[in-house]
Amino acid sequence: MTVSILDFEPKGLWCHFNQICSLHRSSGNEEQIKKYIIDCAVANKLEYRKDKAENIVVRKRAVNGASGAKPVILQSHMDMVCEAHPELDHDFSSDPIKLKIDGEWLTADNTTLGADNGIGLAAALAILESKTLKHGPLECLFTATEETGMFGALGLESDMLSGKTMINLDAEGEGLLFVGCAGGRDTIIDIPIARSPLEAGYKGLRLEISGLRGGHSGTKIHEQRGNALKLLAWTLYSIHGKYDICLSSVNGGSKRNVIPSEAVSVFAVKENDLDDVIKEIEQAKSKIGRKMGSVEPELEMTVKETDVELSMGRKRSGGIVAMLHAAPHGVVTMSYDIDDLVQTSTNMAVVRTDNEKISVQFLSRSSSLAGLERITSGLSAIAELVGGSVSEVGGYPGWQPNLKSEVLNIMKKTYEDLFGKEARHVAVHAGLECGIIGEKFPGIDMVSFGPEIKGAHSIAERVHIGSVNNFWKLLTTTLEKL
């Protein structure tokens, strides 16, 4: 018998998630999911409003005798990270996500699944259309463009919400109740370049690194997964110390909040050095393989001859290679207060080469404002050394834990009553919109939770099917108690 996700419980949630997976919702291209949410509101005769930042709030009155309760905000974001295997011909703007059931897990066919934050979206929509659940007044906030900088939350208008209790549905991990998160800041270093015809006696090479695991640059940064850009830079720098390199281009990474899984550089070396340089690259490949084999078993590193007509010259190329090698990536400091929590990190996320510049994008995170400023000022210093310019895009505050939170304590008690074990309160080294919303609406009481999701922001993303039902039970029972 063929199993469908429409057979899973709770059926309302899974029905919405199935529909959501057919919609285009990459960051900044969220018209289809916005229409879907508004259509659901209209079909259920619910009040809705959209602000200038494209956030949507749908309001539902109290039901089943709960009219005296205070409003509760359910918050999720509409967009997803759209990643696909490079050999897969998948267009997120037109092709639905192909779902696969793998035992107890739901995943996708070589693309991101969008359980982040599609499960939260689906839960809120299922609650809005339910005629049987008991709850007080609800304000379901669906924010726009979270994955590329939380721009929806940053632009949230001050009169969109009236509730003072909020449950964010954008966390990952059954039995975990999130009470704090890191703030973040994007830094872009633009390094001016000028290309000129390649000198005679040079041969071109194309060096590519691929097959790395990638993943979320906050929650996975401590695992020391390979960063394709950093491995590429290290390889080029090891060659640069012995041979002349004339870069033509360096490109890699795809999203600001994803650890780069692929990178490629086209460059030229003296024809007499060509064989020796290829041997150096093969030796570097062996060293990387020995060091990272257990963490990155699918690592691929290939080099082949290619045509190169224009280059940045030896001096400029050397400076750029040195800068890419020296630039930080990974964990900077661990928390002094919470065991095993990363305090400050940075992700060298994307490098792009065009005719006039090389752009290098970093996403830095910290639960300490001082830590965030220290790492971003260090990036500015590196830019200064190579004559680059720096711009900072976005930026969002952290969320400081409140262990006296009423909603937190209600959820902890509810979890224990439902499942016979204790839920843990934790903080996360990733951005949650709670920090921004808490700053805009002082005094709001917040908690964040979600089902068991693994591999978010990568093609390995999957969600544990049974944990979604537990997530639903905890959410709906909490709403009843509130």
C-alpha positions, 0 to 999 in steps of 0.5 A: 500500500502506498503511504501518503503524507495526507495519511499522517496525523494531524491531517490538517497540518499535513494537508497544508504542508503538502499544498505549501510544497507546491508553491514558490516561496524563495526569499523575495518571491513569496507571492504564491504563499502570501496568496495561499494564506490570504485565501485561507483567511477569506475561506474561513471568514477571518480578518487579515492585514498585510503591512508595507513589509509584506508581513501578514497577520490573520486574526481569529476570535476565541472559540469554545468558551475561551473568550476571556483569554488574552490574545496569543501570537503564533509566528512563522515565516513564509520563505524557505532556502531553495537549494538543489543538487547541482545535477538536478534540473529543478526550478523552484519557481515552477516545480513542486518539491518532490516529497519522499518518505524514508522510514520515520522521516520525510525528506525531498528528492535532492532539494531542500524540503522547506520544513523550515518553516513550512511545518510552522506555517502549516500548523498555524493555518490548520489552527486557523481553520479548525472548528474544534480546538479550544483557544483564546484570541489568536494573531497568526503572524506570517513574516516575509523574507526571513532567510535572507536577512529577516527583513519582514520582521525588521519592517513589522509595523508597530500596530500589527500586533496586540498580544503580549504572549508569542509562540514562535514556530521556527525552531528545530528539536523535539523536547527543546524550548528555545528562550534565546538566540544570537544576533547577526550582521552581514558584512560584504567586502568589495575588492576592486580588480582590473583584468588585462590580457594574460602574459605569454607563457601561461596556462589556465587551470580550473580548480573546483571543490564540491560535494561538501555537506553545507548546512545552516551556518548557525546551528551547524557551525560548531560541527567543523563542516568543510567550507568549500571557499576556505578549502579553495583559498587554502589550496590556492595559498599553498600554491601561491607560496611557490608559484606565480598565480594569475587569478581570473575568477573565484566563485562559490557559496549560494546563500548568506546563511549556508556553509558553502558546499561548492567553490571554483576558481579559474587561474593561470600559472606559468606553462613550465610550472603547470605539471608541478602545480597540478601535483601540488593540488593533488597533494592538497587534496590528499591532505584535506581528505585525510583531515576531513574524511570522516566529516566530509566523505563526499568531498570532491576536488578536481583540477583541469586545464582551461582557457584563460584570456584575462587575469587580475595580474600576479600582485593583485591575485596574490593579495586576494588569495592571501585575504581569502585564506586569512579571513575568519570562518567558524566558531570564534568564542563559546558561551561562558554561561551556557554549556556547549553554546557557541557565542560568536561565529562567522561564516564566509558565505559567498564569493562572486567575481564580476568585471570590476570587483570580487565580493566576499559576503560574511554572516557573523552571529553572536549572543554578545553585541561586543562579540559581534562588533569585534568580529565585524571590525576584524573583517573591516581591518582585513578589507583595509589591508587589500584596499577593499570597501566594506558595507554592512547589510541588515543586522538584527538583535539577539534575544535574551533569555527570560527563565521566569517566562509564563509561557515557557513554564506552562509549556514545560509543564504541558510537555511533561504532562503529555509525554512523561519527560522533561522539556529542556530550555535552551538558547540557539546560535542562530537568528530567530525573529523573536529578537527583533519582535521583542525589541519592537514590542517591549515586554512581550513573553516569548518561547520558540519550539518546533519538531525534529528537523535535521539538515535545514538549508541543505538538500539533506533536510528532513523532518521526523514525522512522529515529532510533528504530531508531538509538536502539534499536541504540545502547541494545541494543548498549550493554547488551550491552557493559555 
